[in-house]
Amino acid sequence: MKKAIIPILILVVVGIFVYTKAVGTYNQFVQTEEDINGKWAEVETQYQRRADLIPNLVNTVKGYADFEKETLEGVINARAKATSININANELTPEKVAQFQQAQDQLGGSLSRLLVAVERYPDLKANQNFLDLQAQLEGTENRIAVARRNFNQSVQAYNSNLRQFPNNIFAGWYGFEKKGYFEAVEGAENAPAVEF
């Protein structure tokens, strides 16, 4: 009888250890996934702030200068496309994040072309409304960069934890999957040429 108790006790101790590790790992994944969801919400908030500023900027420019219609339409169309792509925080796959990022990058490119075209209108550049909107837009771009960096840091911690042994086994059991990062725009490694 005493010989049967020792293997049973060993099995009970191992069972408790595996159960505790499984529950702890699950809770850790839930916590880091919620952190990612919060960071994603901040990214979306900052992109929405930018999208909300754009109509004011476009209207200020439109009302102040005989402006290139194509440039304004490009900004308006890019804004519409960027705001139409919404990703649920539970669907942050690398493909979905890349799709969201591509639409936002197109909007950023359109805004850059708009601001370059504004250089031809010295009166507009001196207009206080335009200067205020431009400063708000620059501040928003900085906020977007910070939100994206924070999001990527959370995703890195989550993905690293997901790949570690034995967490990778438990992650498979619970259905936790790798999350996508924001990545640099193609060609971002090249400095822009400045010519005078």
Disulfide bonds with the S-S distance in Angstrom:
none
